[in-house]
């Protein structure tokens, strides 16, 4: 915990909070909306981080008192409670340590997640829907709001693609390690002969942009198509041409949104997704250029980053970190923290190796 406080530089954090608080109290703060948004957002994030560190420090102090009293009184039950609290504290401190590794330019942002069915036919579409449920369940367990922008249903079962946002600080930095190709091996429930099937799904994670981000998208570079939303059920969104598809002509990037009732709302939501993807594309090009200047640095994790095996044995294993979980059902229900922590630590190690 002491090391974490040093890395976070808690004293500097307090000084910055004091300075930002003075700016927020200024009567002319909102004369410049962009500046005010940046200042208030930064203050909120810093205060939340400081509160988290302070609360953990308080729990550690309380634990020391609890142990001392239990020893003095010879209270075995109180000592057992202290031991249980120590285990909980250990987990909380480890999670905070991982947060200190999220220091990239956009790591503190919210996340836009896109999932696309790959090879494997109907099993791949079913797998894509399972992955979407996995990430939304993970968000629900952490009380993070999820906003669905687009779902394209496959004909027989599952999803062709889906895009959704997870609204939480550091959601992008945390979930960016999930980007890549996911592979499922199982007995296909869609095969009458009960054969084992391998299917794939691609996961893309980009940061949600703020108003102050510099991404200029001229109107003439965008083609707008409207169409009738599709999906199971007969929802009200299916009764009008309210769905919007945006195509960025220079790059060929295509995004769509159909989950709002009005065409204007869908267009606004689609623009959020498009700008986020264009920013990610810009950063990828800059990174590729830097890697080229550095030499042959292995900056990517390869196409396949995780296996979900349900037959002939059951295991979920990350091929980059080696982290594995023997209960795929729990993973599909949102038990992802172990994989996320291992991925963040692995990425930080890879970044250090590249720097060296």
C-alpha positions in Angstrom: 0.0 0.0 0.0 2.9 2.3 0.8 4.3 1.6 -2.7 1.0 2.4 -4.3 0.8 5.7 -2.5 4.2 6.6 -3.7 3.4 5.7 -7.3 0.1 7.7 -7.2 1.9 10.5 -5.4 -1.0 11.2 -3.0 0.5 14.5 -1.8 0.6 15.8 -5.4 -2.9 14.5 -5.9 -4.1 16.5 -2.9 -2.4 19.7 -4.2 -4.0 19.3 -7.6 -7.4 18.7 -6.0 -7.0 21.9 -4.0 -6.1 23.9 -7.2 -8.9 22.4 -9.2 -11.4 23.2 -6.4 -10.4 26.8 -6.5 -11.0 26.8 -10.3 -14.4 25.2 -9.9 -15.4 27.9 -7.3 -14.6 30.7 -9.7 -17.7 32.5 -10.8 -16.6 32.6 -14.5 -15.9 28.9 -14.7 -18.7 28.1 -17.2 -17.8 31.0 -19.5 -15.6 28.4 -21.3 -17.7 25.2 -21.4 -14.9 23.0 -22.7 -12.5 24.1 -20.0 -15.1 23.8 -17.3 -15.9 20.3 -18.5 -12.3 19.3 -18.4 -11.7 20.8 -14.9 -14.8 19.3 -13.3 -14.2 15.9 -14.8 -10.6 15.9 -13.7 -11.5 17.0 -10.2 -14.2 14.3 -9.9 -11.8 11.6 -11.0 -9.0 12.7 -8.7 -11.3 13.0 -5.7 -12.7 9.5 -6.3 -9.2 8.1 -6.6 -8.0 9.8 -3.4 -11.2 8.7 -1.5 -10.5 5.1 -2.6 -6.8 5.2 -1.4 -7.8 6.9 1.9 -10.6 4.4 2.6 -8.2 1.5 2.1 -5.6 3.1 4.4 -8.3 3.5 7.0 -9.3 -0.2 6.7 -5.6 -1.2 7.2 -5.4 0.9 10.4 -8.6 -0.5 11.7 -7.4 -4.1 11.0 -4.2 -3.4 13.1 -6.4 -2.3 16.0 -8.7 -5.3 15.5 -5.8 -7.8 15.7 -4.2 -6.1 18.7 -7.5 -6.2 20.7 -8.1 -9.9 19.6 -4.7 -10.9 20.8 -5.0 -9.0 24.2 -8.4 -10.6 24.9 -7.5 -14.0 23.4 -10.7 -13.8 21.2 -10.4 -16.6 18.6 -13.6 -15.4 16.8 -12.3 -11.9 16.5 -9.0 -13.1 15.2 -10.8 -15.2 12.6 -12.8 -12.1 11.5 -9.5 -10.1 11.3 -8.0 -12.9 9.1 -11.1 -12.7 6.8 -10.7 -8.9 6.5 -7.0 -9.3 5.8 -7.9 -11.5 2.8 -10.5 -8.9 1.6 -7.9 -6.1 2.0 -5.3 -8.0 0.1 -7.7 -8.3 -2.9 -8.6 -4.6 -2.7 -5.0 -3.5 -2.6 -4.1 -5.7 -5.5 -7.0 -4.2 -7.5 -5.7 -0.7 -6.6 -2.2 -1.7 -7.7 -3.5 -2.6 -11.1 -5.2 0.8 -11.4 -1.7 2.4 -11.0 -0.7 0.6 -14.2 -3.4 2.3 -16.2 -1.5 5.4 -17.1 -2.0 5.5 -20.9 -3.3 8.6 -22.7 -6.9 7.4 -22.8 -6.9 4.7 -20.1 -9.1 6.8 -17.7 -11.9 7.0 -20.4 -15.1 5.1 -20.6 -15.1 2.2 -23.1 -16.9 1.4 -26.4 -16.9 -2.3 -27.0 -17.7 -3.9 -30.4 -18.2 -7.6 -30.9 -18.4 -9.3 -34.3 -19.1 -13.0 -35.1 -16.2 -14.6 -37.0 -15.7 -18.0 -38.6 -18.0 -20.8 -37.3 -21.4 -20.0 -38.7 -24.3 -20.1 -36.3 -22.0 -21.1 -33.4 -19.9 -18.0 -33.9 -23.0 -15.8 -33.8 -24.1 -17.6 -30.6 -20.6 -17.1 -29.2 -20.7 -13.3 -30.0 -24.0 -13.0 -28.1 -22.5 -14.9 -25.1 -19.5 -12.6 -25.1 -21.8 -9.5 -25.1 -23.6 -11.0 -22.1 -20.3 -11.7 -20.4 -19.1 -8.1 -20.6 -22.5 -6.7 -19.6 -22.6 -9.0 -16.6 -19.1 -8.0 -15.6 -20.3 -4.3 -15.8 -23.4 -5.0 -13.7 -21.3 -6.7 -11.0 -19.3 -3.5 -10.7 -22.4 -1.2 -10.9 -21.2 0.2 -14.2 -24.0 1.5 -16.5 -24.1 -0.1 -20.0 -25.6 1.7 -23.1 -26.3 -0.5 -26.1 -25.8 1.4 -29.5 -26.3 -1.4 -32.0 -27.3 -5.1 -32.2 -27.4 -6.9 -35.5 -29.1 -10.3 -35.0 -28.1 -13.4 -37.0 -30.8 -15.3 -38.8 -30.8 -18.6 -36.8 -29.4 -17.5 -33.4 -27.0 -15.1 -31.8 -25.6 -11.8 -33.1 -23.7 -10.8 -36.2 -22.4 -7.8 -34.3 -23.0 -5.5 -31.4 -21.7 -2.2 -30.1 -22.2 -0.9 -26.5 -20.6 1.6 -24.1 -19.6 0.9 -20.5 -19.8 4.2 -18.6 -17.1 4.0 -15.8 -13.8 5.7 -15.2 -10.9 3.6 -16.5 -13.3 1.3 -18.3 -11.2 1.7 -21.5 -7.8 1.1 -19.8 -9.3 -2.0 -18.1 -11.1 -3.6 -21.0 -8.6 -2.7 -23.7 -6.8 -5.9 -22.9 -9.8 -7.8 -24.1 -9.3 -6.7 -27.7 -8.6 -9.5 -30.1 -9.9 -12.8 -31.4 -11.7 -15.1 -28.9 -12.0 -18.8 -29.7 -14.7 -21.2 -28.5 -14.5 -25.0 -28.6 -17.6 -27.0 -27.6 -20.2 -29.6 -28.7 -22.4 -27.6 -31.0 -26.0 -27.3 -29.8 -26.9 -26.6 -33.4 -25.4 -29.8 -34.9 -27.8 -32.7 -35.0 -24.8 -35.1 -34.9 -23.4 -33.6 -31.7 -20.0 -32.8 -33.2 -17.4 -30.6 -31.7 -17.3 -27.1 -33.2 -14.7 -24.4 -33.1 -15.9 -20.8 -33.6 -14.4 -17.4 -33.3 -15.5 -13.8 -32.4 -13.6 -10.5 -32.6 -13.7 -8.0 -29.8 -12.7 -4.3 -30.4 -12.4 -1.8 -27.5 -12.0 2.0 -28.1 -12.2 5.0 -25.7 -15.2 7.2 -25.5 -14.2 10.7 -26.7 -14.7 13.9 -24.8 -15.8 17.2 -26.2 -12.3 18.5 -26.0 -10.8 15.7 -28.2 -9.5 16.9 -31.6 -11.3 14.7 -34.1 -12.5 16.7 -37.1 -14.9 14.8 -39.4 -16.1 17.0 -42.3 -19.7 16.3 -43.4 -18.6 15.6 -46.9 -16.5 12.7 -45.7 -19.6 10.9 -44.2 -22.3 9.0 -46.1 -25.6 8.7 -44.1 -28.0 5.8 -44.8 -31.3 5.2 -42.9 -33.1 2.0 -42.7 -35.7 0.1 -40.6 -34.3 -1.5 -37.5 -34.4 -5.2 -37.2 -34.5 -7.6 -34.3 -36.7 -10.1 -32.4 -39.9 -9.1 -30.9 -41.7 -6.3 -32.8 -40.3 -3.4 -30.8 -41.5 0.1 -31.6 -38.1 0.8 -33.2 -39.0 -1.6 -36.0 -41.9 0.5 -37.3 -40.1 3.4 -38.8 -36.9 4.1 -40.8 -35.1 5.3 -37.6 -31.9 3.2 -37.8 -28.8 5.1 -39.1 -25.6 3.8 -40.7 -22.6 6.1 -41.1 -19.8 5.4 -43.5 -16.5 7.4 -43.2 -15.6 7.5 -46.9 -11.8 8.1 -46.6 -11.2 5.1 -44.3 -14.2 2.9 -45.1 -15.2 2.8 -41.4 -18.8 1.9 -41.0 -20.9 2.2 -37.8 -24.6 1.9 -37.2 -27.1 2.6 -34.4 -30.7 1.4 -34.1 -31.5 1.3 -30.5 -33.0 4.8 -30.1 -36.5 5.6 -31.3 -35.7 8.7 -33.3 -33.4 9.0 -36.3 -31.7 12.1 -34.8 -30.8 10.2 -31.6 -29.5 7.3 -33.6 -27.4 9.6 -35.8 -25.9 11.3 -32.7 -25.1 8.0 -31.0 -23.5 6.7 -34.3 -21.3 9.8 -34.5 -20.0 9.1 -31.0 -19.0 5.6 -32.1 -17.5 6.7 -35.4 -15.3 9.4 -33.8 -14.1 6.9 -31.2 -13.2 4.4 -33.9 -11.4 7.1 -36.0 -9.4 8.2 -33.0 -8.4 4.5 -32.4 -7.4 4.2 -36.1 -5.3 7.4 -35.8 -3.5 6.1 -32.7 -2.9 2.7 -34.3 -1.3 4.4 -37.4 0.9 6.6 -35.1 1.9 3.5 -33.1 2.7 1.5 -36.2 4.9 4.4 -37.4 6.8 4.4 -34.0 7.2 0.6 -34.1 8.6 0.9 -37.6 11.2 3.5 -36.4 12.1 1.3 -33.4 12.6 -1.8 -35.4 10.9 -5.2 -35.3 9.1 -4.8 -32.0 6.3 -7.4 -31.4 3.6 -4.9 -30.4 0.5 -7.1 -31.1 -0.8 -10.1 -29.3 -1.7 -12.0 -32.4 -5.2 -12.9 -33.7 -6.1 -15.4 -31.1 -5.8 -14.2 -27.5 -8.1 -16.5 -25.5 -9.5 -20.0 -25.7 -12.9 -21.0 -24.1 -12.9 -24.8 -24.1 -16.1 -26.6 -23.0 -15.2 -30.1 -24.5 -13.4 -32.5 -24.0 -12.5 -30.6 -20.8 -13.5 -27.3 -19.4 -11.1 -24.4 -19.2 -10.7 -20.7 -20.2 -7.1 -19.8 -20.9 -5.5 -16.5 -22.0 -2.8 -17.3 -24.4 -0.8 -14.1 -23.7 -0.6 -14.2 -19.9 -1.1 -17.9 -19.2 -3.9 -17.1 -16.8 -6.6 -19.7 -16.7 -10.0 -20.4 -15.0 -11.4 -23.9 -14.7 -15.0 -22.7 -14.5 -16.2 -21.4 -17.9 -19.7 -20.8 -16.7 -18.4 -18.4 -14.0 -16.4 -16.5 -16.7 -19.4 -16.3 -19.0 -21.3 -14.9 -16.0 -18.9 -12.0 -15.8 -16.0 -13.4 -13.6 -13.4 -11.5 -15.6 -11.3 -9.6 -13.0 -8.6 -12.2 -12.9 -8.1 -12.1 -16.7 -8.2 -8.3 -16.7 -5.6 -8.0 -14.0 -3.3 -10.5 -15.6 -3.7 -8.8 -19.0 -3.0 -5.3 -17.6 0.2 -6.6 -15.8 1.2 -8.5 -19.0 0.7 -5.4 -21.1 2.7 -3.2 -18.8 5.6 -5.7 -18.9 5.4 -5.8 -22.7 5.5 -2.0 -22.8 8.6 -1.9 -20.6 10.3 -4.5 -22.7 9.5 -2.4 -25.9 10.9 0.7 -24.2 14.1 -1.1 -23.3 
